[in-house]
């Protein structure tokens, strides 16, 4: 009976793994089917590097370069804010915080991850947007900086939780050996624990960035939704995800606009795939 149970469990795990790959392939094929139809009307280079997104003009102008740059600017800003703070919080919780504080802090951070993005977007509109407007004396606070700050807040729970688990999983003998050689607590963290947990920390960072680049509602609410090439982080922008969410309900099925939104989905899929492949290569190189 034990061998039979193990056999059944192994086959179920195998089926789940194959099903996950199968569903991802189906999603990608569906995106290709709908998105590639756009290139009957628009050249791929014009679509990727065009500077104007006016899908309902005559003729439609379907250049997504402003959307790509907007997404990259918001993601880069969120990464610059969230990675140092997130890794620092993970180090504090794993190695410095007292036992009682550690449990409270970890539970609180995991609770933050459960807050819906639309709620965070509303909070950002009410508090963060007016603050940035007054702080930098701008005509509007709906800027890429607002989106970066809010997305950093959304990415930090993922980064902190996974990075803390990676630090906690480092064998205790590493720390004891460092102390035995006369290293201080900070030297042990910087030269022993962080290098030993670097693969897990990198995975935490990449998952956090993946959460940021795929976020929709919060970005759509507080970045201004201006489909223009951003001149600075204090300018309104529009992201790829916000464009799909805002316009899919209005696009006529079978129109160039409709196919263009699916083509944007292909671009997002490729970007996410590239992030995951880069993380995997970095992990293998580190090992």
MIKENU-825075 format. One record per residue: residue number from 1; x, y, z of N, C-alpha, C in turn. Coordinates in steps of 0.2 Angstrom, whole numbers, plus 2048, in hexadecimal, padded with zeros to 3 digits. Example, Ala and Ser with C-alpha at 12.3 -4.5 7.8 and 13.67 -1.06 7.14 Angstrom:
! residues 2
NODE   resi   n.xx   n.yy   n.zz   ca.xx   ca.yy   ca.zz   c.xx   c.yy   c.zz
NODE      1    842    7E4    827     83E     7EA     827    842    7F0    827
NODE      2    840    7F5    823     844     7FB     824    840    800    827
***
This chain:
! residues 287
NODE   resi   n.xx   n.yy   n.zz   ca.xx   ca.yy   ca.zz   c.xx   c.yy   c.zz
NODE      1    804    7FA    800     800     800     800    804    806    800
NODE      2    80A    806    804     80E     80C     804    811    80D    7FD
NODE      3    813    808    7FA     816     809     7F3    811    80C    7EE
NODE      4    80B    809    7EF     805     80B     7EB    804    813    7EC
NODE      5    804    815    7F2     802     81C     7F4    808    820    7F1
NODE      6    80E    81E    7F2     814     822     7EF    813    822    7E7
NODE      7    811    81D    7E4     811     81D     7DD    80B    822    7DB
NODE      8    805    822    7DE     800     826     7DC    802    82E    7DD
NODE      9    805    82F    7E3     807     836     7E4    80C    838    7DF
NODE     10    811    834    7DD     816     836     7D8    813    837    7D2
NODE     11    80E    833    7D0     80B     834     7C9    806    83B    7C9
NODE     12    803    83C    7CF     7FF     842     7D0    804    848    7CF
NODE     13    809    848    7D2     80E     84E     7D2    810    84F    7CB
NODE     14    812    849    7C7     814     849     7C0    80E    84C    7BC
NODE     15    808    84A    7BD     803     84D     7B9    802    854    7BA
NODE     16    802    856    7C1     802     85E     7C2    807    862    7BF
NODE     17    80D    85F    7BF     813     862     7BB    812    863    7B4
NODE     18    810    85D    7B1     80E     85D     7AA    809    862    7A8
NODE     19    803    862    7AC     7FE     866     7AB    7FF    86E    7AB
NODE     20    804    870    7B0     806     876     7B1    809    879    7AA
NODE     21    80E    875    7A8     811     876     7A1    80D    877    79C
NODE     22    808    872    79C     803     872     796    7FF    878    796
NODE     23    7FC    87A    79C     7F8     880     79C    7FC    886    79A
NODE     24    802    887    79C     806     88D     79A    807    88D    792
NODE     25    809    887    790     809     886     788    803    888    785
NODE     26    7FD    886    787     7F7     888     784    7F6    88F    785
NODE     27    7F7    892    78A     7F6     89A     78B    7FB    89D    786
NODE     28    801    89B    785     805     89E     780    803    89D    779
NODE     29    800    897    778     7FE     896     771    7F8    89A    76F
NODE     30    7F3    89B    775     7EE     8A0     774    7F0    8A7    772
NODE     31    7F5    8A9    776     7F7     8B0     775    7FA    8B1    76E
NODE     32    7FE    8AC    76C     801     8AC     765    7FB    8AC    760
NODE     33    7F6    8A8    761     7F1     8A8     75C    7ED    8AE    75B
NODE     34    7EC    8B2    760     7E9     8B8     760    7ED    8BE    75F
NODE     35    7F3    8BE    762     7F8     8C3     761    7FC    8C4    75A
NODE     36    7FD    8BE    758     801     8BE     751    7FD    8C1    74B
NODE     37    7F6    8C1    74C     7F2     8C3     747    7F3    8CB    746
NODE     38    7F5    8CE    74B     7F7     8D5     74A    7FC    8D7    745
NODE     39    800    8D2    744     806     8D4     73F    804    8D3    738
NODE     40    7FE    8D2    737     7FB     8D2     730    7FA    8DA    72E
NODE     41    7F9    8DE    733     7F7     8E5     732    7FD    8E9    734
NODE     42    801    8E7    739     807     8EB     73C    80D    8E7    73C
NODE     43    813    8EA    73A     819     8E7     73A    81C    8E6    741
NODE     44    81F    8E1    743     821     8E0     74A    825    8E5    74C
NODE     45    82A    8E8    748     82E     8ED     74B    82A    8F4    74C
NODE     46    825    8F5    748     821     8FB     749    81D    8FA    750
NODE     47    81B    8F4    751     817     8F3     757    81C    8F3    75D
NODE     48    822    8F1    75D     826     8F1     763    829    8F7    764
NODE     49    82B    8FB    75F     82F     901     75F    82B    907    75D
NODE     50    825    907    75C     820     90D     75A    81F    911    760
NODE     51    81F    917    75F     81F     91C     765    818    91F    767
NODE     52    813    91C    763     80C     91F     764    807    919    765
NODE     53    803    919    76A     7FE     914     76C    7F7    918    76B
NODE     54    7F4    918    765     7EE     91A     764    7EA    915    761
NODE     55    7E7    910    764     7E4     90A     761    7DD    90C    75D
NODE     56    7DA    911    75F     7D3     913     75C    7D4    918    757
NODE     57    7DA    91A    755     7DA     920     750    7DA    91C    749
NODE     58    7D9    921    744     7D9     91E     73D    7DF    921    739
NODE     59    7E4    91D    737     7E4     915     739    7E7    915    740
NODE     60    7E6    90F    743     7E8     90E     74A    7F0    90E    74A
NODE     61    7F2    911    750     7F9     912     751    7FB    90D    757
NODE     62    7FF    908    756     7FF     902     75B    807    901    75D
NODE     63    80A    907    75E     811     906     761    811    905    768
NODE     64    814    900    76B     814     8FF     772    81B    901    776
NODE     65    81F    904    772     825     907     776    824    90B    77C
NODE     66    81F    90F    77C     81E     913     782    81B    90E    788
NODE     67    817    909    786     815     905     78B    81B    900    78E
NODE     68    81F    8FE    78A     825     8FA     78C    829    8FE    791
NODE     69    82B    904    78F     82F     909     793    82C    90A    799
NODE     70    825    90B    799     821     90D     79F    822    907    7A4
NODE     71    821    901    7A1     821     8FB     7A6    828    8FA    7A9
NODE     72    82D    8FB    7A4     834     8FA     7A7    836    8FF    7AC
NODE     73    834    906    7AB     835     90B     7B0    832    90A    7B6
NODE     74    82C    908    7B6     828     906     7BD    82C    900    7C0
NODE     75    82D    8FB    7BC     830     8F5     7BF    837    8F6    7C2
NODE     76    83B    8FA    7BE     842     8FC     7C1    842    900    7C7
NODE     77    83D    905    7C7     83C     909     7CD    83A    905    7D3
NODE     78    835    900    7D2     833     8FC     7D8    839    8F7    7DA
NODE     79    83D    8F5    7D5     842     8F0     7D7    847    8F4    7DB
NODE     80    849    8FA    7D9     84E     8FE     7DD    84C    8FF    7E4
NODE     81    845    900    7E5     843     902     7EC    842    8FB    7F0
NODE     82    83F    8F6    7ED     83D     8F0     7F1    843    8EB    7F2
NODE     83    848    8EB    7EE     84D     8E6     7EF    851    8E7    7F5
NODE     84    854    8ED    7F6     858     8EE     7FC    854    8EE    802
NODE     85    84E    8F1    802     84A     8F1     808    847    8EA    80A
NODE     86    845    8E6    804     843     8DF     806    848    8DB    808
NODE     87    84E    8DB    805     854     8D7     808    856    8D9    80E
NODE     88    856    8DF    810     858     8E2     816    853    8DF    81C
NODE     89    84D    8E0    81A     847     8DD     81F    848    8D6    820
NODE     90    84A    8D2    81B     84B     8CB     81B    851    8C9    820
NODE     91    856    8CD    81F     85C     8CC     824    85A    8CE    82B
NODE     92    857    8D3    82C     855     8D5     833    850    8CF    836
NODE     93    84B    8CD    832     847     8C8     835    84A    8C2    836
NODE     94    84F    8C0    832     852     8B9     832    858    8B9    837
NODE     95    85B    8BE    838     861     8BE     83C    862    8C3    842
NODE     96    85E    8C8    842     85F     8CD     847    859    8CE    84C
NODE     97    853    8CD    849     84D     8CF     84D    84C    8C9    853
NODE     98    849    8CC    859     848     8C7     85E    843    8C2    85C
NODE     99    842    8BC    85F     83E     8B7     85D    837    8B9    85D
NODE    100    834    8BD    862     82D     8BF     862    82C    8C4    85D
NODE    101    830    8C8    85B     82F     8CD     856    830    8CA    84F
NODE    102    834    8C5    84F     834     8C1     848    82E    8BE    846
NODE    103    82A    8BB    84A     824     8B8     848    81F    8BD    847
NODE    104    81F    8C3    84A     81A     8C8     849    81B    8CB    842
NODE    105    822    8CD    841     824     8D0     83B    822    8CC    835
NODE    106    824    8C5    835     823     8C1     830    81B    8C0    82E
NODE    107    817    8BF    833     810     8BF     832    80D    8C5    82F
NODE    108    810    8CB    831     80E     8D1     82F    80F    8D2    827
NODE    109    815    8D0    825     818     8D1     81E    814    8CC    81A
NODE    110    812    8C6    81C     80E     8C1     818    807    8C4    818
NODE    111    805    8C7    81D     7FE     8CA     81C    7FE    8D0    817
NODE    112    803    8D4    816     803     8D9     811    803    8D6    80A
NODE    113    805    8D0    809     805     8CD     803    7FE    8CB    801
NODE    114    7F9    8CB    806     7F2     8C9     804    7EE    8CF    803
NODE    115    7F0    8D5    803     7EC     8DB     802    7EB    8DB    7FA
NODE    116    7E5    8DC    7F8     7E4     8DC     7F1    7E7    8E2    7ED
NODE    117    7E9    8E1    7E7     7ED     8E7     7E4    7E8    8ED    7E3
NODE    118    7E2    8EC    7E2     7DD     8F2     7E1    7DD    8F6    7E7
NODE    119    7DD    8F3    7ED     7DD     8F6     7F3    7E3    8FB    7F4
NODE    120    7E9    8F8    7F2     7EF     8FB     7F3    7EF    901    7EE
NODE    121    7EC    900    7E8     7EC     905     7E3    7E7    90B    7E5
NODE    122    7E2    909    7E9     7DE     90F     7EC    7E1    912    7F1
NODE    123    7E5    90F    7F5     7E9     912     7FB    7EE    917    7F7
NODE    124    7F1    914    7F2     7F6     918     7EF    7F3    91F    7EC
NODE    125    7ED    91E    7E9     7EA     924     7E6    7E8    929    7EC
NODE    126    7E6    927    7F1     7E4     92B     7F7    7EA    92F    7FA
NODE    127    7EF    92B    7FB     7F5     92D     7FF    7FB    92F    7FC
NODE    128    7FE    92A    7F8     804     92B     7F4    804    930    7EF
NODE    129    7FF    930    7EB     7FE     934     7E5    7FF    93C    7E7
NODE    130    7FA    93E    7EC     7FB     945     7EE    802    946    7F1
NODE    131    804    942    7F5     80B     943     7F8    810    944    7F3
NODE    132    811    940    7ED     816     941     7E8    814    948    7E4
NODE    133    80E    949    7E3     80C     94F     7E0    80F    955    7E3
NODE    134    80E    956    7EA     810     95B     7EE    817    95B    7EF
NODE    135    81A    955    7F0     821     955     7F2    826    957    7EC
NODE    136    824    956    7E6     828     958     7E0    825    95D    7DC
NODE    137    81F    960    7DE     81C     966     7DB    81A    964    7D4
NODE    138    816    95F    7D3     814     95C     7CD    80D    95E    7CB
NODE    139    80B    95E    7C5     804     960     7C3    800    95A    7C5
NODE    140    803    954    7C5     7FF     94E     7C7    804    949    7CB
NODE    141    801    945    7D0     805     940     7D3    804    939    7D0
NODE    142    801    939    7CB     800     932     7C7    806    931    7C3
NODE    143    80B    92F    7C5     812     92E     7C2    814    927    7C3
NODE    144    81A    926    7BF     81D     920     7BF    820    91F    7C6
NODE    145    822    924    7CA     825     923     7D1    81F    921    7D5
NODE    146    819    923    7D5     814     921     7D9    813    919    7D8
NODE    147    813    917    7D1     812     910     7D0    818    90C    7D3
NODE    148    81E    90F    7D2     824     90B     7D5    824    90A    7DC
NODE    149    822    90F    7E0     822     90F     7E7    81C    90A    7E9
NODE    150    816    90A    7E6     811     905     7E8    813    8FE    7E6
NODE    151    816    8FD    7E0     818     8F6     7DE    81D    8F4    7E2
NODE    152    822    8F8    7E5     827     8F6     7E9    824    8F3    7F0
NODE    153    81F    8F7    7F2     81B     8F5     7F8    818    8EE    7F7
NODE    154    816    8ED    7F1     812     8E6     7EF    817    8E1    7EF
NODE    155    81D    8E2    7EC     822     8DD     7EB    826    8DB    7F1
NODE    156    827    8E0    7F6     82B     8DE     7FC    828    8D8    800
NODE    157    822    8D7    801     820     8D1     805    823    8CB    802
NODE    158    823    8CA    7FB     825     8C4     7F8    82D    8C4    7F9
NODE    159    830    8C9    7F8     838     8C9     7F8    83A    8C8    800
NODE    160    836    8CB    804     838     8CA     80C    837    8C3    80E
NODE    161    831    8C0    80C     82F     8B9     80E    834    8B4    80B
NODE    162    835    8B4    805     839     8AF     802    841    8B0    804
NODE    163    843    8B6    804     84A     8B7     806    84B    8B5    80D
NODE    164    846    8B6    811     847     8B4     818    848    8AD    819
NODE    165    843    8A9    815     844     8A2     815    84A    89F    813
NODE    166    84D    8A3    80E     854     8A1     80B    859    8A2    810
NODE    167    859    8A7    814     85E     8A8     819    85D    8A4    81F
NODE    168    857    8A2    820     856     89D     826    858    896    824
NODE    169    858    895    81E     85A     88E     81C    861    88D    81B
NODE    170    865    892    81C     86C     891     81C    86E    88D    822
NODE    171    872    888    821     874     883     827    877    887    82D
NODE    172    875    886    833     878     889     839    87F    889    83A
NODE    173    882    883    837     889     882     837    88D    887    834
NODE    174    88A    88B    82F     88E     890     82B    88F    896    830
NODE    175    88A    898    834     88A     89D     838    88F    89C    83E
NODE    176    88E    895    841     892     893     846    89A    893    844
NODE    177    89B    891    83E     8A2     891     83C    8A5    898    83B
NODE    178    8A1    89D    839     8A3     8A4     838    8A4    8A7    83F
NODE    179    8A0    8A5    844     8A1     8A8     84A    8A7    8A5    84E
NODE    180    8A8    89F    84C     8AE     89B     84F    8B5    89E    84C
NODE    181    8B4    8A1    846     8BA     8A4     843    8BB    8AB    845
NODE    182    8B7    8AE    849     8B7     8B4     84C    8B4    8BA    848
NODE    183    8AF    8B8    844     8AB     8BD     840    8A6    8C0    844
NODE    184    8A5    8C6    843     89F     8C9     846    898    8C7    843
NODE    185    893    8C9    847     88C     8C8     844    88B    8CB    83D
NODE    186    88D    8D1    83C     88C     8D4     836    891    8D1    830
NODE    187    897    8CF    832     89B     8CC     82D    899    8C5    82B
NODE    188    896    8C2    830     893     8BB     82F    88D    8BC    82A
NODE    189    889    8C1    82B     883     8C2     826    885    8C4    81F
NODE    190    88A    8C8    81F     88C     8CB     819    890    8C6    815
NODE    191    895    8C2    818     89A     8BE     814    898    8B7    814
NODE    192    893    8B5    818     892     8AE     819    88A    8AC    817
NODE    193    886    8AF    81B     87F     8AE     81A    87C    8B0    813
NODE    194    87D    8B7    811     87B     8B9     80B    87E    8B5    805
NODE    195    884    8B4    804     886     8B0     7FF    883    8A9    7FF
NODE    196    882    8A6    805     87F     89F     805    878    89F    803
NODE    197    875    8A4    804     86D     8A5     803    86C    8A9    7FC
NODE    198    871    8AA    7F9     870     8AF     7F3    86C    8AC    7EE
NODE    199    86B    8A5    7ED     867     8A3     7E8    860    8A4    7EA
NODE    200    85E    8A3    7F0     857     8A4     7F2    855    8AB    7F2
NODE    201    85A    8AF    7F4     859     8B7     7F4    858    8B9    7ED
NODE    202    85C    8B6    7E8     85B     8B8     7E1    854    8B6    7DE
NODE    203    852    8B0    7E0     84B     8AD     7DF    846    8B2    7E2
NODE    204    847    8B4    7E8     842     8B9     7EB    841    8BF    7E7
NODE    205    847    8C2    7E5     847     8C8     7E1    844    8C7    7DA
NODE    206    845    8C2    7D7     842     8C1     7D0    83A    8C0    7D1
NODE    207    838    8BC    7D6     831     8BC     7D7    82E    8C2    7D9
NODE    208    831    8C6    7DD     82F     8CD     7DE    82E    8D1    7D8
NODE    209    833    8D1    7D3     833     8D5     7CD    82D    8D2    7C9
NODE    210    82D    8CB    7C9     827     8C8     7C5    820    8CB    7C7
NODE    211    820    8CC    7CE     819     8CE     7D0    818    8D5    7CE
NODE    212    81E    8D9    7CE     81D     8E0     7CC    81B    8E1    7C5
NODE    213    81F    8DD    7C0     81E     8DE     7B9    817    8DC    7B7
NODE    214    814    8D7    7BB     80D     8D5     7B9    808    8D8    7BC
NODE    215    809    8DD    7C0     804     8E0     7C4    800    8E5    7C0
NODE    216    7F9    8E5    7C1     7F5     8E9     7BC    7F1    8EF    7C0
NODE    217    7ED    8ED    7C5     7E8     8F2     7C7    7EB    8F8    7CB
NODE    218    7F0    8F6    7CF     7F3     8FC     7D3    7F7    901    7CE
NODE    219    7FA    8FE    7C9     7FE     902     7C4    7F9    906    7C0
NODE    220    7F3    903    7BE     7EF     907     7BA    7EB    90C    7BE
NODE    221    7EB    90C    7C4     7E8     911     7C8    7EC    917    7CA
NODE    222    7F3    916    7CA     7F7     91B     7CD    7FD    91E    7C8
NODE    223    7FD    91B    7C2     803     91D     7BE    801    922    7B9
NODE    224    7FA    924    7B8     7F8     929     7B3    7F6    927    7AD
NODE    225    7F8    921    7AB     7F5     91E     7A5    7F6    922    79E
NODE    226    7FC    925    79E     7FE     929     798    803    925    794
NODE    227    800    923    78E     804     91F     789    809    923    785
NODE    228    80E    926    789     813     92A     786    81A    928    788
NODE    229    81F    929    784     826     927     787    827    92B    78D
NODE    230    829    928    793     82A     92C     799    831    930    798
NODE    231    831    936    79A     837     93A     79B    83B    939    7A1
NODE    232    837    937    7A7     83A     937     7AD    835    932    7B1
NODE    233    838    930    7B7     833     92C     7BC    82E    930    7BF
NODE    234    82E    937    7BE     829     93B     7C1    823    93D    7BB
NODE    235    823    939    7B6     81E     93A     7B1    819    935    7B1
NODE    236    813    936    7AE     80E     931     7AE    810    92C    7A9
NODE    237    80F    925    7AA     810     920     7A5    80A    91B    7A5
NODE    238    80B    917    7A0     806     911     79F    80A    90B    79E
NODE    239    808    906    7A2     80B     8FF     7A1    808    8FA    79C
NODE    240    80B    8F5    79B     808     8F0     796    802    8ED    799
NODE    241    803    8EB    7A0     7FD     8E8     7A3    7F7    8EC    7A4
NODE    242    7F8    8F3    7A5     7F3     8F7     7A6    7EF    8F8    79F
NODE    243    7F3    8F8    79A     7F0     8F9     793    7EB    8F3    792
NODE    244    7ED    8ED    793     7E9     8E8     792    7E2    8E8    796
NODE    245    7E3    8EA    79D     7DE     8EA     7A1    7D9    8EF    79F
NODE    246    7DB    8F5    79D     7D7     8FB     79C    7D4    8FB    795
NODE    247    7D6    8F7    790     7D4     8F7     78A    7D1    8F1    787
NODE    248    7D2    8EB    78A     7CF     8E5     788    7C8    8E5    787
NODE    249    7C4    8E8    78C     7BD     8E8     78C    7BA    8ED    787
NODE    250    7BE    8F1    784     7BC     8F6     77F    7BE    8F4    778
NODE    251    7C2    8EF    777     7C5     8ED     771    7C0    8E9    76D
NODE    252    7BF    8EA    767     7BA     8E6     762    7BE    8E0    761
NODE    253    7BA    8DA    762     7BD     8D4     760    7BF    8D3    759
NODE    254    7C5    8D1    757     7C7     8D1     750    7CA    8D7    74E
NODE    255    7CA    8DC    751     7CD     8E3     74F    7D5    8E3    750
NODE    256    7D8    8E7    74D     7DF     8E8     74E    7E1    8EA    755
NODE    257    7DD    8EE    758     7DD     8EF     760    7DD    8E9    764
NODE    258    7D8    8E5    762     7D8     8DE     766    7DE    8DA    765
NODE    259    7E0    8D9    75F     7E6     8D5     75E    7EC    8D8    761
NODE    260    7ED    8DF    761     7F2     8E2     764    7F3    8E1    76C
NODE    261    7ED    8E1    76F     7ED     8DF     776    7F0    8D8    778
NODE    262    7EE    8D4    774     7F1     8CD     774    7F8    8CD    773
NODE    263    7FA    8D1    76E     802     8D1     76D    805    8D4    773
NODE    264    802    8D9    776     805     8DB     77C    806    8D6    781
NODE    265    801    8D1    782     801     8CC     786    807    8C7    784
NODE    266    809    8C6    77E     80E     8C2     77C    815    8C6    77E
NODE    267    815    8CC    77E     81B     8D0     780    81C    8CF    788
NODE    268    817    8CF    78B     817     8CE     792    819    8C7    794
NODE    269    817    8C3    790     818     8BC     792    820    8BB    790
NODE    270    823    8BE    78B     82A     8BD     78A    82E    8C0    78F
NODE    271    82C    8C6    791     830     8CA     797    830    8C5    79D
NODE    272    82A    8C3    79F     82A     8BE     7A5    82E    8B8    7A4
NODE    273    82E    8B5    79E     832     8AF     79D    839    8B1    79D
NODE    274    83B    8B7    79A     842     8B9     79B    845    8BA    7A2
NODE    275    840    8BD    7A6     842     8BE     7AD    843    8B7    7B0
NODE    276    83F    8B2    7AF     840     8AC     7B2    846    8A8    7B0
NODE    277    847    8A9    7A9     84D     8A5     7A7    854    8A9    7A9
NODE    278    854    8AF    7AA     859     8B3     7AD    85B    8B1    7B4
NODE    279    855    8B0    7B8     856     8AE     7BF    859    8A7    7BF
NODE    280    856    8A2    7BB     859     89C     7BB    860    89B    7B9
NODE    281    862    89F    7B4     869     89F     7B2    86D    8A2    7B8
NODE    282    86B    8A7    7BB     86F     8AA     7C1    870    8A5    7C6
NODE    283    86A    8A1    7C8     86A     89C     7CD    86F    896    7CB
NODE    284    86F    894    7C5     874     88F     7C3    87B    891    7C3
NODE    285    87C    897    7C1     883     89A     7C1    885    89B    7C8
NODE    286    881    89D    7CD     883     89E     7D4    885    897    7D7
NODE    287    881    892    7D5     882     88B     7D8    889    889    7D5
***
